[in-house]
Amino acid sequence: MPGPRAKFDDSYEQVRDLIASGLSDRQAIIAVTGSDKSGRWSTYLKKRPHLAAEVAAVRRPQGKPSLDRIAANFDAMMVLIAEGRDAVEAGRELGINGYRLTAYLLEHEDQRPAYVAAMHRRAKVLGLRSTTSTVLKRRKPFTDAEFDAALALIARSNAPDLATALRRADLPTNGSLQRRARKDPQFRARLDRAYSAHAASTNYLRYIRDPAEPRLLLASLLRDPTFAAAFNKFKKLDERYDLAQEYVLAVLEGQDVKQPATIKGIRRRALLDSFRFTSLDAPAHDDSERETFGDTLAAPCIISHY
């Protein structure tokens, strides 16, 4: 007697054909079923390795969206650079990530002459001495030890200008690092981890340099990895420091903050409800990011209490 039919037995071929046409698994599932059932689809394929192999064979490789957008706007970007913008400014005007231009040129060396010409014209417009090479410069062949040293420097550095720090240490800079990462997936993973560590260790610099109001206390707190993780998790909630404090306390108590139940407990203790005391760090008004409930208690105006 045949067993019960699984969720995608009737729609498998439709989903597979849509994936073969270029849609992602999620897009294909929504198109066929009307809702996102990606989790069930993954389970369905996991229990049927022969179907999983069939889908993998027809699935188109995923591109690199940021580089694809640069490719689509490359000519317009070169025009803006020739007029005097730098890559970041040109990208911002076009709605793309200009920081990724270096990575794009490393993968499309045939586009470099157009970039060099645009940079020479930019130098003339701005009255600068152009230092852009007409050929793709190759630095000395770095050793594995020098690449490892570069990753270590990036991970531990507190300097906002990594390029200068790497150059002074005579180590591979971003161009060399990205070139090797394209050919070595394991090195790519190590490089991404190093840049993530650098971003975490320099996160506080954004608040010191805030032109409106440098927040030195927050900048100091963000140098602690646990507080930085808590702040980044809850910063969308009007920078609720009470939530961050509860998060740090949970870590010190040995709780697993990756578990939803732990985060739920943190929110419950900090946000409370109408039958409990209100946190002094709670925002006093919905439209205020600075005034807390504690500020209203300290205010001389008695109407604050009504």
N, C-alpha and C positions, 0 to 999 in steps of 0.2 A: 504493500500500500504506500503510495507516494506521500512524503511528508508535506507540511504546510509550505506554501510558496513564500519566499522572502520578499522584502520590500521592493527591491529593484529587479526582480525577475522579469516583470512585464515591460519595464522601461529601460532596461540596461542598454539595448542597442541604440535607442534614441540618444541617451546620455553619451554613449561612446562616440557616436557619429558627430555630435556637437563638439565634443572635446577634440576630435580629429580635425574639425573645421577651424580650430584656433581658440575656442573658448576655454576658460579655466574650468576645473571640475565644479567649483561652486556656481559659476555662471550657467553651466550646462544643467546642473541639477535644478536650479531655480527656474530655468526656462522650461523644463519638462514637468516638474512637480508643482511649481508655483510658490515654493518656499525653500528656505535653506535647510537641507538635510545632509550637510557635508559629513557630519559625524557618522550617520548611518551608512553613507556611501563608503567611507573609509573602512568601517567594520565589514561591510558587504564584500569589498575587495580583499580584505585581509583573510577572510574565510575561504576565498576562491582565488588562489594564487594564479591559476591559468588565466582568469579574467583580468587580474591585476597586471599581468605581463602583457596582455593584449592592449589594455588601455595605455600602459607605459610606452608601447611601441608606436601608437598613433598620436600620442600627446606631443604637441609642438614644444620645442625648448623655449623657456621663458627668456625674454630679452632683458635689457637693462634700461628701465624707463627713463632715467635721467639722461643717459647717453643718447637714447632714441630721440628725446626732445631736442637735444643739442643738434643732432643730425638734421632734424626737420627745420631747424631755425639757424643753421650754420651761416648761410649767406647773409641773413639779416643781422646776425651777431657780428660778422666781420665788418659790415657797413657801420655799425655803431662804434666799434672799436676804432675804425679809421677816422671817425669824427671826434674821437677824444675820450670815449669811455674806456674803462678797464673791463675785464671779462665779467667781474661780479656785477658792475653797474649795468652792462649790456644785458646780462642774464636777467637782472631784476626788471628791466623795462620789457623784456620779452616773456616774462613769467616762467623762466627756467633757472636751473641751478648753475650759475656761471662758474662756481668753484670746480665743477666737474669738467671744465674745458681741457685741463691738462690730461686727465684720464682719457678723454675722447681722442685727443691728438696722439696719445701713445698707441691707441688702437687703430688710428686712421692716419698713418704718416703721410699719405698722399695729399692730405688736406693742409699739411704744414706750410707749403709755399703761400697759400692764401692767407694764413694766419700771420706769417712773417711780413707779407706785404702790408697787411692791415696795421700791424704794430709799427712799421716804419712810417706809415702815413700818420699814425697817432702821434709819434714822436715829433714830426714836423709841425703838426697842429698845436701841440703843447709847448713847442720850443725846447724839446728835450734831446739829449744825445741818445740815440737808440742803441740798446745793448742786445737786441734780439738777434740771435745767430741765424744765418741763412740756411744752415744745415742743422740736423738734429745732433746736438753735441752729446758725446758719450764720455762720461767720466771714467776714471780708471776702473778696471774690473775689481769690484769689492769682493772680499773673501766672506765665507759663511760666518766667521767670527765677527767681522765688521757689521754684517747685517744683524746678527744677534745683539751686538752692542747698541746698534741704532734702536732696536725694539726696546731694549732695557732703558735707554735714555728717554725715549718717548713715554714709556709707562711711568717713570718716576719723576719726570720733569714737571716743574711748576711754572716754567716759562711760557708766556702766551705765544711767543714767536719760536716755534719749533725749528723752522728752516734755518734760522741763524744759529741756534744751539747745535744742530746736527752739522752744519757747515764748519763751525769753529772746531768741532771735535773730529773733523775730517772723516765723517761717516756718511753713508748713503742718505740722501734727502728724499723728499716725497716722490720725485720722478723715478728714481732708481727703485725705491720701495714698491711703487705701484707696478712698475715693469716686471719685477720679480713675482709680485702677487698674482699677476695675470696668468703666469705660467705654473704657479705652485699653489694649489688650493689650501694646503696646510699652512703655508706662509701667510696666505690671505687671512686665515682665521687668526693667526698670531698677531698680524698687523692690526686687524680690527679690534682685538682685545687690548692691544697697547694704546691705540687711539681712544678707546672707551675709558681706559684708566686715566689717560691724560685729561680727557674732558671732565671726568669726575673730580680730579684733583684741582682743576682750575675753574670749576663751576662758580666758586665764590667771587672770582674776579669781576664777574658781571655786576655784582651788587656793590662792590667797592667803587666801580667806575660809573655808577648810576648818576647822570648829571643832575637829576632833580633832587635826589636825596640819598647820598651814600649810606648804606645800611651796614655799618661795620660789625655790629653784633651778629647779624644774620650771616655775614661773610665769614666770621670766625666760627660760627656753629657749623656752617657748611663744609668746613675742613674736616669734620668728623664724618667718616664714611657712613655710619649708621644713621646719623641725623640727616645727612644729605639724601640717603635713600628714602627716608621717611618724608622729607620735605618735597622731594620730586613726586612721590606717590600721591600726596594730598594737596599739592600747591594749587590745584584748580578750585579748591574750596576756600577761596579768599585767604590763602596762606594761614590755615588754622594751625597755630603752634601747639595747641593742646592735643591735636591728633598726632603730630610729630612726636610729642613727649610720650604719649601712650605707646606709640610704636617703639621708641627707644627702650621704654620700660619693659615691653614685652620681649625684646631681644635680650635684655639683661636678665630677665627671668627664665630664659632658655626656651621660650615659646617659638614655634615654627611660623614665622610671619608669611610664609608662602601658602599657608592653609587658609581658605576662605573663612573658616570658623574663627581663626585668630583675628583677621581683619575685621570681621563682624563685631567681635568683642571690643576691639579698639574703638571702632566707630560708636558703639553703644555707650562705652564709658565716657567718651569725649563729648559726643553730641547730646547724650541723655534724652530726656523727654519732659513733658509738661509737669510731671509729678516729682521732679528732682531739681536740685540746685542747678543754676545755669553757670557754665564755665565763664570765668572772668575774661578769657581770651575770645569768647564768642563775639562775632560782629554785632554792633549795636543796631545797625540798620542794613537793609538789603542793598542799598546803593552806596555803602561806605566800606572801603577797604582798610581804613586806618583806625576808625573809632571802634573800640571794643565795649563790651558790657561793663568792664571794669572802669573804663573812662567815664561812663555816664554816672557811676556811683561816686566818682571823685569830683564830678562837675558841681559848681556852686549853685546852678540853677535847680530849684526844687522841682520844677515841672518834669525833670528827667525821670522822676520816680513814679510818674503816673502814666 
